[in-house]
Amino acid sequence: MNDLVIWLLGKQPSSFTSQLTMDALHVLTGALLAWFHGWHKLKDGLAWKSGQKSNWPFHDEVAEAGFPFPLVNAWIATAAQLGGGLCLIFGFLTGPAALVLTGTLLGAVYTTLVLKKDSQMALVYLLLVLAVLGLGPGPCSFDAVFFR
C-alpha cells in the first residue's frame, strides 16, 4: 500500500516511462487529428469539389461561423489537421506543426461557441496539442534525430 501511495503522490517516473509517455502523446494526438479530423474533411471536400456531394459540411460550418474566405479557410484547416497530425505522428517539425494546430483548434473552439455546439472535444484536442507544444519533440522523433 505504501508503494502505491508513493507512486500516486510523487514518485518520479523512470526515464523510459517518461519517453514512452511523451512519444505516445505525440503519436496518438497526431493520429486522432489526422485520421478523424483531417482525412474525413479532405475526403468530403474532394467529393464536394468533384460533384459527388452537393455540399461540404465543414465549409458550411466555417461560413456559418463568419470566417472570411470560408472556402480558403476550410481547405487550410483541413490541411493543418491532416498535415499537422502526420507531423506529430512522426515527430517532424513538431513545434511548427503544434503551433499551426493550436491556431486551427482555437478556430474550432470559436466555431463551436458561435454555432452553439459542444466545444468539449475541440478543447481537449487543444490541450493535447498545447502539451505537445510545451514538451517539444519526443526522444524517438525525426526532430530529435535531425535537429539536435
C-alpha positions in Angstrom: 0.0 0.0 0.0 2.8 2.4 0.8 4.4 1.9 -2.6 1.1 2.8 -4.3 0.7 6.0 -2.2 4.3 7.0 -3.1 3.7 6.2 -6.8 0.5 8.2 -6.9 1.7 11.2 -4.9 5.1 11.9 -6.2 7.3 9.1 -7.5 9.2 10.4 -10.4 8.7 8.2 -13.5 11.7 6.4 -14.9 13.3 8.0 -18.0 12.0 5.1 -20.1 8.4 5.7 -18.8 8.7 9.4 -19.5 10.0 8.9 -23.0 7.3 6.3 -23.8 4.6 8.6 -22.5 5.8 11.5 -24.5 6.1 9.5 -27.7 2.6 8.1 -27.1 1.2 11.6 -26.6 2.7 12.7 -29.9 1.7 9.7 -31.9 -1.9 9.3 -30.6 -2.7 13.0 -30.7 -1.4 13.2 -34.3 -3.2 10.1 -35.3 -6.5 11.3 -33.9 -6.2 14.6 -35.6 -5.1 13.3 -38.9 -7.5 10.4 -39.2 -10.7 11.6 -37.5 -10.5 15.2 -38.5 -8.1 15.9 -41.4 -8.7 12.8 -43.5 -12.5 12.8 -43.4 -12.6 16.6 -44.1 -10.3 16.0 -47.1 -12.5 13.2 -48.4 -15.6 15.2 -48.1 -14.1 18.3 -49.6 -12.8 16.4 -52.6 -16.1 14.7 -53.1 -17.8 18.1 -53.0 -15.3 19.6 -55.4 -15.7 16.7 -57.9 -19.5 17.0 -57.7 -20.1 13.7 -55.9 -21.6 15.6 -53.0 -23.9 18.6 -53.1 -22.2 20.3 -50.2 -19.2 20.2 -47.9 -20.5 20.4 -44.3 -17.2 21.7 -43.0 -17.2 24.5 -45.5 -20.7 25.3 -44.5 -19.8 25.4 -40.8 -16.8 27.7 -41.5 -19.0 30.1 -43.5 -21.8 30.0 -40.8 -19.2 30.9 -38.1 -18.4 34.0 -40.0 -14.8 33.4 -41.0 -13.6 35.4 -44.0 -13.0 33.4 -47.2 -14.7 30.3 -45.8 -13.6 28.1 -48.7 -9.9 29.0 -48.4 -10.1 28.7 -44.6 -11.8 25.3 -44.8 -9.0 24.0 -47.0 -6.3 25.5 -44.8 -7.8 24.0 -41.6 -8.2 20.6 -43.4 -4.5 20.7 -44.5 -3.4 21.8 -41.0 -5.3 18.9 -39.3 -4.1 16.3 -41.7 -0.6 17.5 -42.3 -0.1 18.7 -38.7 -1.4 15.4 -37.4 1.1 13.5 -39.6 3.9 15.7 -38.4 3.1 14.9 -34.8 2.9 11.2 -35.5 6.4 11.2 -37.0 7.8 14.0 -34.8 8.7 16.0 -37.8 8.7 19.8 -37.4 6.8 19.2 -34.1 6.9 22.8 -32.8 5.7 24.5 -36.0 3.1 21.8 -36.6 1.8 22.1 -33.0 1.7 25.9 -33.3 -0.4 25.7 -36.6 -2.6 23.1 -35.0 -3.1 25.4 -31.9 -4.4 28.2 -34.2 -6.6 25.8 -36.1 -8.0 24.4 -32.9 -8.7 27.8 -31.5 -10.7 28.4 -34.6 -12.5 25.2 -33.9 -13.3 26.3 -30.4 -14.6 29.6 -31.7 -16.7 27.8 -34.3 -18.3 25.6 -31.7 -19.1 28.5 -29.5 -20.6 30.6 -32.3 -22.7 27.8 -33.6 -23.7 26.8 -30.0 -22.3 23.3 -30.3 -20.4 21.3 -27.7 -16.8 22.6 -27.6 -15.5 19.9 -25.3 -13.7 17.8 -28.0 -12.1 20.9 -29.6 -10.9 22.0 -26.1 -9.4 18.5 -25.3 -7.6 18.5 -28.6 -6.3 22.0 -27.9 -5.0 20.9 -24.5 -3.3 17.9 -26.1 -1.6 20.0 -28.8 -0.5 22.6 -26.2 1.1 19.8 -24.2 2.9 18.6 -27.3 4.0 22.2 -28.0 5.2 22.6 -24.4 7.0 19.3 -24.2 8.6 19.6 -27.6 9.6 16.6 -29.9 9.8 13.3 -28.2 13.1 11.3 -28.0 12.0 9.0 -30.8 11.2 11.6 -33.4 12.6 12.8 -36.6 13.3 16.2 -34.9 15.4 14.5 -32.3 17.4 12.8 -34.9 17.9 15.6 -37.4 17.7 18.8 -35.3 19.6 18.0 -32.1 
